[in-house]
């Protein structure tokens, strides 16, 4: 049983005042509640940081997968474009031959050279687009990984702050 302190209720026990008994156990219960609340807040802060980090880690993994897919899609598109370009140039050669135009004539060579040049520009454009897309996904993955690390670090600071605040409240209640 906690010790009882006598208090008149008005600081001097003057005429007409009733004595009040206060238990020092109430202060101890308040200190325990402050400490318990601080511990729960600290645990919650760490759990929240970990949950955020897990979500961001998943987002980073998805962005990395998307970067790989963008690169593979770009390679496929380049291959598809090259096949179509070779078919078109072959068709041009066949058309020139069927119409009696020599493939060695300057007009035919210029037409074929133009198609080859356009084909190369298309190929380079597809590679560039795939690189941009993959780089954007990689940048997102890096940002998400950094944010995940920061979420964990921040959660520890929040937990520490909760514990310090609980300690200060408990100390103030005990004073």
C-alpha positions, 0 to 999 in steps of 0.5 A: 500500500502506498504511503499517504500524505496529509494535505489540507487542500488549501495549503495551510489548513485554515478554518473550515477546511476539510483535510484531503488524503492524497496517495503517492501511488497516483503519481507512480501510476501516472509515471508508469502510464507516461512511460508505457505510452512513450514505449508504445509510441516508440514501437509504433514509430518504428513499425510505421517506418518499417511499413513505409520502407517495405512499401517503398522497397516493393516500389523500387523492385517494381521500377527495377523490373520495369526498367528491365522490361523497357530495355527488352521491349526496346531491343524487340522493337529494334529487331522488328524495325530492322526486319521490316526495313530489310523487307522494304528495301528488298521489295524496292530492289525487286520493284526496280528490277521488275520495272527494268530500272537498274539497281545501279542507277543513281535514282535507284541507289538514292532511293535505296540509300534514303531508305537505309538511312531512314531505317538507321534513324528509326533504329537509333530512335527506338534505342534512345526511347528505350534507354530513356524509359529504362533510365527513368525507371532506374531513377525511380527505383533509386529514389524509392530505395533512398526513401525507404532507408530514410523512412527507417532512420526517421522512425528511429528518431521518432521513437527516440523522441517519444521515449524522451518525451515520455521520460520528461513527462514522467519526471515532471509528474514525479516532481 
